[in-house]
Amino acid sequence: MIAQGPGDLGQRMARVAKHMPPGPVIIIGADVPAIRPRHIAAAFQFLGAQDAVFGPARDGGFWLVGLKRRPVFKDIFQNVRWSTEHALEDTIANLPGPWSHGLLETLEDIDDGEAYRRWRENYALAPLSSSRRAV
């Protein structure tokens, strides 16, 4: 286990990515209830051909980032306008010149009440009926 440690979101993600064992690394947000195993599998498939992969969030950020990290780890998380509609754009702009990247499906990350409402309307299962309600 690696502690997140101090710093902004980018510093915490860079710390984790840098200290993982060799090979590709994927970091996912904990506020993405629609994520499924197929999303993780697709991210690793992208890393077979791309240097980086992102799962765009509806708000302009991202719910997943994956990096090949070879031959060495490159910190792409500096000078990013976190918690804005520019976070994904800034992070992609930080990719080293020759790096390629792929994009996964856009999902909703739940940062506020409005995002939760949209998720409930678009992705969440309908409430259980009284005959199916767990006891």
N, C-alpha and C positions, 0 to 999 in steps of 0.2 A: 504494500500500500504506500502511496506517495501522498503526503499532505499537500493541499493546494498552496498553503503559505500565503504571505501578504502580497499586495499589489492589485492592479486592475485585472480585469478578465484576461487580457492578453498576456500579462506577466504570469498569471496562474496557468494558463494553457501552455505557454512556452515551457514553463518549468516541468510540467508533466510530460509533454512530448519529448523534451530533451533527455529525461531520465528513464524513459522506458527502454526495455531491451531492444537490440537491433531489429530492424524490420519496419513494416508499415505500422502507423498508429492512427487510430480513429478516436476522436473525442466527440461525445454527444451531450446535448443539453438535457438536464433533468426536468425541464418544463415543456416537454413535447409529448403529450399523451397519444398522439396518432402514430408514433414511430412503431415500426414492426420489424421483425427479423429480416424481412426481404430488403428493407432499407440498408441495414448493416451489410448484408451480403452484396448488394449492389455497390456500396461504397468500396468494399474490398476488391470487387471486380474492376471498378474504375481505376484503382491503384495498380492494377496489373498493366495498364497502358498509359496512365496519366501520373503526373508527379504529385498532384493534389486533387482533392474532391471536396465539394461543399454541398451541404443541404440548405438551400435558401429558406429563409423564414419570410413570412408574408410582410413583416415589418421592416425589411431591408437588412436584417442581420442574417445569422445562419444558425441552424440547429445541430449541424454536424460539420466537422472539418476532419479531413484525413490527409496524411502526408506520407510519402514514401520514406523520407529521411535518409536517402542515400545519395551520394556517398556520405554526406554529413547532414545534420539537422540545420536548417535555415529558419531563423526566427522571422515569421511573417506577421507577427502580432503587434509590432510596434507602430506607433503613430496612427492608430485606428480610432475613429470616432465611435467608441462603444456606446451602445444603447441609443443609436440613431439609425435613420434609414440609410446611412452611408457605411455601416460596419462591414457588410459583405464586399461592397465595391472597394473600400480601402484595403481590406485584407487581400483581395485578388490583385490589386495594384502593387502590393508588396512582394508578390511572387518574383523570384529571380528571373531575369530576361528570358532564358530559354525554357522555363518550366511550362508545362501544359497543365490544364485542369479540366475537370468535369463537374457538372451540376446534377444533383439528384432532384427529386420531386420537391416542390415548395410545400412546406408544412407550417402549421400555426404553432408558434411557441407562446406559451401563456404567461405574458408579462403583466397583464392588467385585466380588469373586469370585462372590458370590451373584447379582448382576445378570447377570454373564457367563453363569453356569450357566442362569438363566432364559431368557436370549436364545438360547443354544445349543439349549435344549429346544423353544422356541416358534417361533423365526424362522430359525435358521441352517440351511443346507442340510446334508443328511446327508453324512458323509465320502465322498469319492470311492472307488469300488471299485477293487481292484487293476487291473482291466482298463481303467479310465478315468483312472488316476493319471497326473498330468503327470510327464514326465521331464526 
